[in-house]
Amino acid sequence: MAASPADIALPVHAEITDDELTEIGTILSMWRGINMSAYKDKCMKRRVAIRMRSTRCHDAAEYCNLLRQSPLELDLLQKALTIHVSQFFRNPSMFDKLREEVLPGIFSSCVKTGAGKLRFWCLGCAGGEEPFSLAILLKEDFSKEMRRVQTVIHGTDIDAETIRTAQQGEYVEERIKGVPASLKDRYFRRNGAGFRLVPEIREMVTFMRGDITRTKEYLTSDLVVCRNTLIYFARPDQEKILHGIADILPSGGILVLGKSETLVGDVRQRYEAVCPVERIYRRL
Ligand SMILES: C[S@@+](CC[C@H](N)C(=O)[O-])C[C@H]1O[C@@H](n2cnc3c(N)ncnc32)[C@H](O)[C@@H]1O
């Protein structure tokens, strides 16, 4: 395919220097409260370059000026930097593992200790597909246990708009194609061109805007799911985030990273593997 004039004028991430990326980061942090410094530079430069091409800016200085003047462009850049791809029951084998081998133990030890309450947290939850999948799984297979144990699920994401989507609980067909037909009939209602989750599932999850690099502000959780989000961060920041998560897990608490990510650095000493294939870990 022939390159458009804009492609020729701005080859991908060739023009953005580290200083310019820092300046763009400062603008985003000032106006949107997003700390870009932890994200992988190469990944950020590529996405900024795509926005520069779309807005026909010839260099980073021109793009910085546009960002200072246009709240819309700030929104579009933020969207480009935080990818919200998700799906209900994404990587179903992970949910099978939770159902069969992890959740029974979590509920039974909660009953044994008399704690009476469990908190599950999905970090980087995009439009809510992941925490709602967990809610459906719990409703289907652990209703009896939930009568004895108060169970709360939180979903947090850096992007305020994606959190608003999650709160609506409305999805296009593509996002729910992984939902088995019987569950789709039970828990989704047709709504125009898409589908809406029934209130009994929507009410099981509380959504908030939240930054994965600031888990110090989070409550202790018995299970943390953090999938397909760490990949955007540079390795030293991944380590910091994983330490932050370990700090909010009690001993015996579970971390689910999923197949794209793994424990890195000395934080490995704070966990033991429960399922190396699904990258499920227990806090020591
Ligand atoms: C690819 S989605 C993953 C969604 C879901 N966990 C899954 O696996 O299907 C990555 C999500 O991480 C969010 N994200 C990126 N940086 C973040 C940060 N610093 N704090 C919290 N969420 C962040 C993005 O906004 C995006 O919704």
The ligand as an SDF file (V2000), in Angstrom:
LIG
                    3D

 27 29  0  0  0  0  0  0  0  0999 V2000
   -5.4780   -4.0090   27.6810 C   0  0  0  0  0  0  0  0  0  0  0  0
   -6.4750   -3.3810   28.9710 S   0  0  0  0  0  0  0  0  0  0  0  0
   -6.6430   -4.8270   29.9870 C   0  0  0  0  0  0  0  0  0  0  0  0
   -8.0670   -5.0440   30.4560 C   0  0  0  0  0  0  0  0  0  0  0  0
   -8.2980   -6.3170   31.2650 C   0  0  0  0  0  0  0  0  0  0  0  0
   -7.4560   -6.3670   32.4450 N   0  0  0  0  0  0  0  0  0  0  0  0
   -8.1020   -7.5370   30.4160 C   0  0  0  0  0  0  0  0  0  0  0  0
   -7.0790   -8.2150   30.5610 O   0  0  0  0  0  0  0  0  0  0  0  0
   -8.9410   -7.8260   29.5750 O   0  0  0  0  0  0  0  0  0  0  0  0
   -5.3140   -2.3910   29.8800 C   0  0  0  0  0  0  0  0  0  0  0  0
   -5.9840   -1.4080   30.7900 C   0  0  0  0  0  0  0  0  0  0  0  0
   -5.0030   -0.8560   31.6650 O   0  0  0  0  0  0  0  0  0  0  0  0
   -5.3570    0.4740   31.9140 C   0  0  0  0  0  0  0  0  0  0  0  0
   -4.2120    1.2100   32.4620 N   0  0  0  0  0  0  0  0  0  0  0  0
   -3.1260    1.7020   31.8040 C   0  0  0  0  0  0  0  0  0  0  0  0
   -2.3220    2.3630   32.6700 N   0  0  0  0  0  0  0  0  0  0  0  0
   -2.9070    2.2480   33.9000 C   0  0  0  0  0  0  0  0  0  0  0  0
   -2.5620    2.7280   35.1910 C   0  0  0  0  0  0  0  0  0  0  0  0
   -1.4520    3.4540   35.3940 N   0  0  0  0  0  0  0  0  0  0  0  0
   -3.3940    2.4610   36.2200 N   0  0  0  0  0  0  0  0  0  0  0  0
   -4.5340    1.7430   36.0130 C   0  0  0  0  0  0  0  0  0  0  0  0
   -4.9210    1.2880   34.8150 N   0  0  0  0  0  0  0  0  0  0  0  0
   -4.1160    1.5300   33.7610 C   0  0  0  0  0  0  0  0  0  0  0  0
   -5.8060    0.9830   30.5460 C   0  0  0  0  0  0  0  0  0  0  0  0
   -6.5720    2.1600   30.6580 O   0  0  0  0  0  0  0  0  0  0  0  0
   -6.5840   -0.2290   30.0310 C   0  0  0  0  0  0  0  0  0  0  0  0
   -7.9590   -0.1250   30.2860 O   0  0  0  0  0  0  0  0  0  0  0  0
  1  2  1  0
  2  3  1  0
  2 10  1  0
  3  4  1  0
  4  5  1  0
  5  6  1  0
  5  7  1  0
  7  8  2  0
  7  9  1  0
 10 11  1  0
 11 12  1  0
 11 26  1  0
 12 13  1  0
 13 14  1  0
 13 24  1  0
 14 15  1  0
 14 23  1  0
 15 16  2  0
 16 17  1  0
 17 18  1  0
 17 23  2  0
 18 19  1  0
 18 20  2  0
 20 21  1  0
 21 22  2  0
 22 23  1  0
 24 25  1  0
 24 26  1  0
 26 27  1  0
M  CHG  2   2   1   9  -1
M  END
$$$$
